[in-house]
Amino acid sequence: MNRLVWLIALLIGAPAQAQFKLPDLNINKLIDTAKGVVKATREIDENEEIAIGSDVAARLLGAAPLMNDLRVQRYVNNVGRWLATQSERPDLPWHFGVMDAPQLNAFAVPGGTIFITRGLLEKMHSEAELAGVLSHDLKAIQKGALAHLSAGAAGAALSNVNSEARNKLVAFGTEMYSRGLDKGDEFEADRLGVVIAARGGYDTYGLPAVLQSLQGMNAKDSAVALMFKTHPAPGERLDTLAAKMQPVLDSYSSQPQLRERFAMETKAAR
């Protein structure tokens, strides 16, 4: 097993060979062909969510593999797992990974997997900024988030890993998580992400700092086009945070940014 295969198996917890038999995923196509579905009559339970999430994560890795650098991956996992202990769902089997892609984006997958791209990591300047982004996506993972499918379809998909229903469920989950949350949910994830970062001991201006960097970029730039398509405009997110969270941002702004540690641990991504 080569180094990259071993790394993916370690971080995602799925058989390594399964990760590399998947066809390439055209995320933009999935976003553009999103279709409405029937709301479930019951929520998918946590074990089912984790099982589907593992397949969704593998689909995303079919589009862009993880960076082949153990130090960067371990560092991001350490930061993410610490923040997960401050979240509403600390007991999920959390995994964090840096995808080897130049575009700027992040993906929250059902069951506790979060990916950020190398391009987004390169735009950051401190561990507090990394914590702000990861905390936003920690909040984006909600229990029962795949419950937009009918209970019958979910049951069929989960009982037979090779079924057409299973493939459709995984494709839908990938589509949903690659196109982002509704605008209101994005704002809520920003707000509660700031709270998680504060609980973790980080300067709460980490997420706003990343949003300010994004605000200065051209929305038509291919590096940010997908992120701008799946998230509200950075300026709008900053205004909403200021309106709702200014006292919290100011109260915890003296907490550490950890710039030097971030620079040392992510050197391979630059």
Phi, psi and chi 1 to 4 in degrees:
 res  aa     phi    psi   chi1   chi2   chi3   chi4
   1 MET       -  120.2 -176.9  179.2  -67.9      -
   2 ASN   -74.3  174.6   67.3   34.8      -      -
   3 ARG   -61.9  -43.1 -167.6  179.4 -175.6 -159.0
   4 LEU   -68.3  -42.9 -179.4   56.5      -      -
   5 VAL   -60.7  -43.5  174.0      -      -      -
   6 TRP   -62.2  -40.3  175.9   81.5      -      -
   7 LEU   -63.1  -45.2  175.1   61.3      -      -
   8 ILE   -64.0  -41.7  -66.3  173.5      -      -
   9 ALA   -62.2  -38.5      -      -      -      -
  10 LEU   -65.2  -45.7  171.8   68.9      -      -
  11 LEU   -80.3  -36.9  -66.7  175.6      -      -
  12 ILE   -95.7  -27.3  -57.0  -57.9      -      -
  13 GLY    79.7   12.6      -      -      -      -
  14 ALA  -108.4  159.1      -      -      -      -
  15 PRO   -56.4  132.0  -24.7   34.1      -      -
  16 ALA   -62.0  -37.6      -      -      -      -
  17 GLN   -64.6  -29.9   57.4  -91.6   34.1      -
  18 ALA   -66.1  -29.3      -      -      -      -
  19 GLN   -65.8  -28.6  -50.3  -73.9  -11.7      -
  20 PHE  -106.8    5.7  -69.9   91.8      -      -
  21 LYS   -96.7   -1.6  -71.1 -178.5  179.1  178.1
  22 LEU   -81.7  142.1  -68.3  162.7      -      -
  23 PRO   -69.8  158.6   26.7  -34.5      -      -
  24 ASP   -59.9  142.9  -73.6  -12.3      -      -
  25 LEU  -106.1  125.4  174.6   67.7      -      -
  26 ASN   -92.8   94.0 -173.2  -32.5      -      -
  27 ILE   -63.2  -40.5  -66.4  175.3      -      -
  28 ASN   -60.4  -39.8  -78.2  -52.6      -      -
  29 LYS   -64.4  -40.8 -177.7  177.5  179.7 -178.6
  30 LEU   -61.4  -41.1  -74.2  171.5      -      -
  31 ILE   -64.0  -45.7  -67.1  169.2      -      -
  32 ASP   -70.4  -20.7  -66.9  -24.8      -      -
  33 THR  -108.7   24.2   58.8      -      -      -
  34 ALA   -58.9  137.1      -      -      -      -
  35 LYS  -128.0  151.9  -60.4 -176.8 -175.9  -61.7
  36 GLY   -71.5  150.9      -      -      -      -
  37 VAL  -135.6  167.3  -70.1      -      -      -
  38 VAL   -81.0  133.6 -179.7      -      -      -
  39 LYS   -69.7  143.1 -171.0  171.6 -177.4  178.6
  40 ALA   -71.0  154.9      -      -      -      -
  41 THR   -90.3   -8.7   55.8      -      -      -
  42 ARG  -146.1  159.1   68.6  165.2  176.4   84.5
  43 GLU   -81.5  145.2  -75.9 -168.6   -9.7      -
  44 ILE   -70.7  131.7  -66.6  175.6      -      -
  45 ASP   -76.7  174.7   67.9   29.6      -      -
  46 GLU   -63.5  -41.7 -171.6  169.8  -75.0      -
  47 ASN   -63.3  -39.2  -71.6  -26.3      -      -
  48 GLU   -66.8  -40.6  -67.8  169.0  -21.0      -
  49 GLU   -59.9  -44.2  176.9 -167.0   -8.3      -
  50 ILE   -64.4  -41.3  -68.5  168.0      -      -
  51 ALA   -62.9  -47.2      -      -      -      -
  52 ILE   -66.6  -40.3  -66.4  -61.0      -      -
  53 GLY   -59.1  -37.2      -      -      -      -
  54 SER   -61.9  -40.3  178.3      -      -      -
  55 ASP   -70.5  -38.2  -73.5   -6.7      -      -
  56 VAL   -63.0  -43.5  172.4      -      -      -
  57 ALA   -59.1  -41.4      -      -      -      -
  58 ALA   -64.4  -37.8      -      -      -      -
  59 ARG   -61.6  -44.6  -77.9  -81.8 -171.9  117.4
  60 LEU   -62.7  -37.6  -70.9  171.5      -      -
  61 LEU   -71.4  -16.0  -71.2  173.9      -      -
  62 GLY   -69.9  -23.5      -      -      -      -
  63 ALA   -86.5  -36.6      -      -      -      -
  64 ALA  -152.5  121.8      -      -      -      -
  65 PRO   -72.8  169.9   29.8  -36.0      -      -
  66 LEU   -72.0  150.5  -66.0  175.2      -      -
  67 MET   -56.6  136.3  -87.0 -170.6   63.7      -
  68 ASN   -87.4   62.7 -171.4   10.8      -      -
  69 ASP  -144.8  108.6 -171.0  -82.4      -      -
  70 LEU   -63.8  -36.1  -70.7  176.0      -      -
  71 ARG   -64.4  -45.8 -177.2  170.8 -175.4  172.0
  72 VAL   -63.4  -45.0  170.2      -      -      -
  73 GLN   -64.8  -41.8  -59.1  -67.9   -3.7      -
  74 ARG   -65.8  -40.0  -75.1  172.3  176.3  163.2
  75 TYR   -62.0  -50.0  171.6   63.9      -      -
  76 VAL   -63.3  -37.5  171.6      -      -      -
  77 ASN   -65.0  -40.3  -93.7  -90.1      -      -
  78 ASN   -62.7  -45.1  -74.2  -21.8      -      -
  79 VAL   -64.1  -47.3  173.6      -      -      -
  80 GLY   -63.5  -42.5      -      -      -      -
  81 ARG   -70.1  -31.9  -72.4  173.7  178.0  174.1
  82 TRP   -64.3  -44.8  164.1 -116.2      -      -
  83 LEU   -64.9  -34.8  -68.8  165.9      -      -
  84 ALA   -61.3  -30.0      -      -      -      -
  85 THR   -68.5  -17.6   66.2      -      -      -
  86 GLN   -94.5   -1.9  -43.9  -59.6  -43.1      -
  87 SER   -91.5  179.9   74.3      -      -      -
  88 GLU   -76.0  -13.1  -63.0  172.5   -0.1      -
  89 ARG  -131.4   63.7  -55.1 -175.5   69.1 -172.1
  90 PRO   -68.2  -18.0   26.2  -35.7      -      -
  91 ASP   -93.0    0.5  -63.0  -33.3      -      -
  92 LEU   -65.5  152.7  -82.2  178.1      -      -
  93 PRO   -77.3   79.3   29.0  -35.4      -      -
  94 TRP   -69.6  137.5  -69.7   99.1      -      -
  95 HIS  -137.6  141.6  -58.6  -72.9      -      -
  96 PHE  -130.5  140.4  -59.2   80.8      -      -
  97 GLY  -145.7  150.9      -      -      -      -
  98 VAL  -104.6  114.2 -179.0      -      -      -
  99 MET   -78.8  140.3  -59.0  174.4   84.0      -
 100 ASP   -83.2   75.0 -164.8    4.7      -      -
 101 ALA  -139.5  138.5      -      -      -      -
 102 PRO   -77.0  -18.0   28.0  -34.6      -      -
 103 GLN   -67.3  160.8  -64.3   80.1   14.2      -
 104 LEU  -102.3  113.5  -78.6   64.4      -      -
 105 ASN  -168.4  170.1 -142.9  -27.0      -      -
 106 ALA  -146.6  148.1      -      -      -      -
 107 PHE  -132.5  128.4  -56.5   96.0      -      -
 108 ALA  -103.9  121.3      -      -      -      -
 109 VAL  -107.2  144.9  176.5      -      -      -
 110 PRO   -53.1  147.5  -21.7   30.8      -      -
 111 GLY    86.5   -1.3      -      -      -      -
 112 GLY   107.4   26.0      -      -      -      -
 113 THR  -111.5  132.5  -62.5      -      -      -
 114 ILE  -129.4  130.3  -69.5  174.1      -      -
 115 PHE  -114.3  140.2  -64.9  119.6      -      -
 116 ILE  -122.0  155.4   64.7  171.9      -      -
 117 THR   -89.6  156.9   60.6      -      -      -
 118 ARG   -59.2  -37.3  172.8  174.4   48.9   80.9
 119 GLY   -60.1  -41.1      -      -      -      -
 120 LEU   -69.4  -40.7 -177.5   56.3      -      -
 121 LEU   -60.2  -37.5 -169.7   66.7      -      -
 122 GLU   -65.1  -25.0  -71.9  173.3  -11.9      -
 123 LYS   -81.5  -10.1  -67.9  -67.5  -70.5 -174.7
 124 MET   -88.0  157.8  -61.2  177.1 -170.7      -
 125 HIS  -126.7   -2.7  -57.3   93.1      -      -
 126 SER  -158.3  163.3   70.9      -      -      -
 127 GLU   -67.0  -30.9 -168.8  169.6  -54.3      -
 128 ALA   -62.7  -36.7      -      -      -      -
 129 GLU   -67.5  -43.6  -67.3 -175.5   17.9      -
 130 LEU   -59.0  -44.2  173.0   62.1      -      -
 131 ALA   -62.1  -38.0      -      -      -      -
 132 GLY   -63.2  -43.3      -      -      -      -
 133 VAL   -68.4  -46.6  169.6      -      -      -
 134 LEU   -63.9  -37.4  -65.1 -179.6      -      -
 135 SER   -65.6  -38.1  -66.0      -      -      -
 136 HIS   -57.7  -45.0  166.2   92.5      -      -
 137 ASP   -77.0  -25.5  -76.0  -55.5      -      -
 138 LEU   -59.0  -42.8  -79.5  165.0      -      -
 139 LYS   -71.7  -26.0 -179.3   55.5 -170.3  171.1
 140 ALA   -69.4  -20.6      -      -      -      -
 141 ILE   -86.2  112.6  -65.1 -179.2      -      -
 142 GLN  -117.0  142.8  -63.4  -68.9  -18.7      -
 143 LYS   -62.0  135.5 -174.7  174.2 -177.1  178.4
 144 GLY    75.1   19.8      -      -      -      -
 145 ALA   -66.7  -21.0      -      -      -      -
 146 LEU   -91.2   10.6  -70.4  179.4      -      -
 147 ALA   -79.0   25.2      -      -      -      -
 148 HIS   -86.9   -9.6  -63.8  -81.0      -      -
 149 LEU   -93.1  157.2  -68.9  174.9      -      -
 150 SER   -65.0  149.4   70.0      -      -      -
 151 ALA   -59.8  -37.4      -      -      -      -
 152 GLY   -62.9  -43.8      -      -      -      -
 153 ALA   -64.4  -41.9      -      -      -      -
 154 ALA   -62.8  -42.9      -      -      -      -
 155 GLY   -62.3  -44.1      -      -      -      -
 156 ALA   -63.7  -40.4      -      -      -      -
 157 ALA   -66.0  -40.1      -      -      -      -
 158 LEU   -79.4  -21.2  -69.9  159.6      -      -
 159 SER   -84.7  -16.7   63.4      -      -      -
 160 ASN  -140.7  104.1 -176.8   -6.4      -      -
 161 VAL   -67.6  -17.5  -63.3      -      -      -
 162 ASN  -101.9    7.8  -64.3  -44.5      -      -
 163 SER   -79.0  159.0   68.8      -      -      -
 164 GLU   -63.7  -35.7 -178.6 -179.3   -3.9      -
 165 ALA   -61.9  -40.0      -      -      -      -
 166 ARG   -63.1  -45.3  174.2   76.3  167.9 -141.6
 167 ASN   -61.8  -41.1  -69.6  -25.3      -      -
 168 LYS   -66.0  -39.9  -72.7 -178.9  177.5  178.8
 169 LEU   -64.4  -43.4 -177.0   59.5      -      -
 170 VAL   -65.2  -42.5  171.6      -      -      -
 171 ALA   -61.8  -41.9      -      -      -      -
 172 PHE   -65.7  -43.3  172.1   74.0      -      -
 173 GLY   -61.0  -40.6      -      -      -      -
 174 THR   -63.2  -44.9  -52.0      -      -      -
 175 GLU   -59.7  -46.9  172.3 -170.9  -43.4      -
 176 MET   -63.4  -43.1 -176.9  174.3   66.7      -
 177 TYR   -80.4  -19.1  -80.0   84.5      -      -
 178 SER   -87.1  -14.7   61.9      -      -      -
 179 ARG   -98.0   -3.4   63.0  178.2  162.1  146.0
 180 GLY    87.8  176.6      -      -      -      -
 181 LEU   -86.8  168.9  -55.3  173.5      -      -
 182 ASP   -62.6  157.0  -67.3  -22.6      -      -
 183 LYS   -55.8  -46.0 -178.1  179.3  -73.3 -169.8
 184 GLY   -61.3  -38.9      -      -      -      -
 185 ASP   -68.6  -34.8  -69.2  -25.0      -      -
 186 GLU   -63.1  -44.0  -72.9  -74.9   -0.9      -
 187 PHE   -63.2  -40.0  -68.1  146.9      -      -
 188 GLU   -66.1  -39.1 -177.5   72.7   -4.6      -
 189 ALA   -65.4  -36.3      -      -      -      -
 190 ASP   -61.1  -49.0  -77.2  -15.8      -      -
 191 ARG   -62.4  -49.3 -175.1  178.8   71.4   81.6
 192 LEU   -76.5  -23.2  -65.9  178.2      -      -
 193 GLY   -64.6  -38.2      -      -      -      -
 194 VAL   -61.4  -39.9  165.6      -      -      -
 195 VAL   -64.5  -44.2  172.5      -      -      -
 196 ILE   -62.7  -43.0  -68.2  171.3      -      -
 197 ALA   -62.0  -40.4      -      -      -      -
 198 ALA   -63.6  -44.5      -      -      -      -
 199 ARG   -60.4  -33.8  -71.8  175.9 -176.9  165.8
 200 GLY   -76.6   -6.7      -      -      -      -
 201 GLY    94.3   17.4      -      -      -      -
 202 TYR  -102.1  153.7  -68.3  100.5      -      -
 203 ASP   -54.8  124.0  179.2  -10.7      -      -
 204 THR   -73.9   -8.0   43.1      -      -      -
 205 TYR   -85.2    9.4  -84.7   98.1      -      -
 206 GLY   -61.1  -51.9      -      -      -      -
 207 LEU   -64.2  -46.9  178.5   59.2      -      -
 208 PRO   -56.7  -35.1  -29.2   37.2      -      -
 209 ALA   -63.3  -41.5      -      -      -      -
 210 VAL   -65.5  -42.0  174.4      -      -      -
 211 LEU   -62.5  -37.4  -66.6  175.0      -      -
 212 GLN   -64.9  -38.7  -73.9  177.3  -21.3      -
 213 SER   -63.1  -41.9  -65.3      -      -      -
 214 LEU   -67.6  -35.8  -65.5  173.8      -      -
 215 GLN   -61.5  -30.2 -171.6  178.5   25.0      -
 216 GLY   -80.4   -1.1      -      -      -      -
 217 MET   -97.6  154.4  -60.8 -175.8   69.4      -
 218 ASN   -74.7  124.1 -174.7  -19.2      -      -
 219 ALA   -61.0  -20.4      -      -      -      -
 220 LYS   -88.2   -7.1  -64.8 -178.7  179.5  179.8
 221 ASP   -61.4  131.1 -172.8  -30.4      -      -
 222 SER   -61.1  -23.3   60.5      -      -      -
 223 ALA   -69.9  -26.3      -      -      -      -
 224 VAL  -120.6   -0.2  -67.5      -      -      -
 225 ALA   -57.3  -43.8      -      -      -      -
 226 LEU   -68.6  -41.6 -179.1   57.0      -      -
 227 MET   -62.6  -41.9  172.8  169.7  -86.9      -
 228 PHE   -67.3  -26.3  -80.0   28.4      -      -
 229 LYS   -77.4  -29.5 -172.3  172.8 -175.1  177.2
 230 THR  -102.1   -2.3   58.7      -      -      -
 231 HIS  -135.6  154.3  -65.7   75.4      -      -
 232 PRO   -60.7  160.5  -20.2   31.2      -      -
 233 ALA   -58.7  140.8      -      -      -      -
 234 PRO   -54.4  -39.9  -26.9   34.8      -      -
 235 GLY   -62.8  -38.3      -      -      -      -
 236 GLU   -67.0  -39.1 -168.3  175.7    1.1      -
 237 ARG   -66.6  -39.9  -66.6  170.7   68.3 -177.9
 238 LEU   -63.4  -43.5  -75.3  166.3      -      -
 239 ASP   -62.8  -40.0  -70.6  -16.5      -      -
 240 THR   -67.7  -41.5  -57.4      -      -      -
 241 LEU   -61.8  -43.7  -87.3  176.5      -      -
 242 ALA   -62.4  -40.1      -      -      -      -
 243 ALA   -67.8  -35.4      -      -      -      -
 244 LYS  -103.9  -22.6  -65.4 -173.5  175.2 -178.2
 245 MET  -127.2    9.1  -60.0  -64.5  -69.9      -
 246 GLN   -54.6  -45.0 -163.6   64.0   57.7      -
 247 PRO   -60.6  -39.0  -25.3   36.5      -      -
 248 VAL   -69.0  -43.4  174.9      -      -      -
 249 LEU   -57.5  -45.1  -70.4  167.3      -      -
 250 ASP   -70.4  -38.2  -69.0  -18.9      -      -
 251 SER   -65.9  -31.4  -64.5      -      -      -
 252 TYR  -113.3   17.5  -64.8   91.4      -      -
 253 SER   -74.5  -13.9   61.8      -      -      -
 254 SER   -87.7   -1.6   61.3      -      -      -
 255 GLN   -72.6  161.0  -65.5 -169.6  150.0      -
 256 PRO   -61.1  145.9  -22.2   33.1      -      -
 257 GLN   -98.2  -30.8  -66.1 -175.7   16.9      -
 258 LEU    57.4   53.7  -57.6  176.4      -      -
 259 ARG   -67.5  -44.3  -71.1  176.5  175.3  -90.9
 260 GLU   -66.4  -43.7  -68.6 -177.1    3.1      -
 261 ARG   -63.2  -41.6 -177.7  162.9   72.8 -175.4
 262 PHE   -60.5  -46.3  177.0   82.2      -      -
 263 ALA   -61.9  -40.4      -      -      -      -
 264 MET   -68.7  -43.9  178.5  176.2   63.2      -
 265 GLU   -77.2  -22.8  -63.7  -67.9  -19.6      -
 266 THR  -110.2   17.1   62.7      -      -      -
 267 LYS   -55.5  -35.7 -174.4  164.6   50.0  176.3
 268 ALA   -69.7  -17.2      -      -      -      -
 269 ALA   -89.6    2.1      -      -      -      -
 270 ARG  -114.8      -  -61.5  174.7 -176.4  -78.8
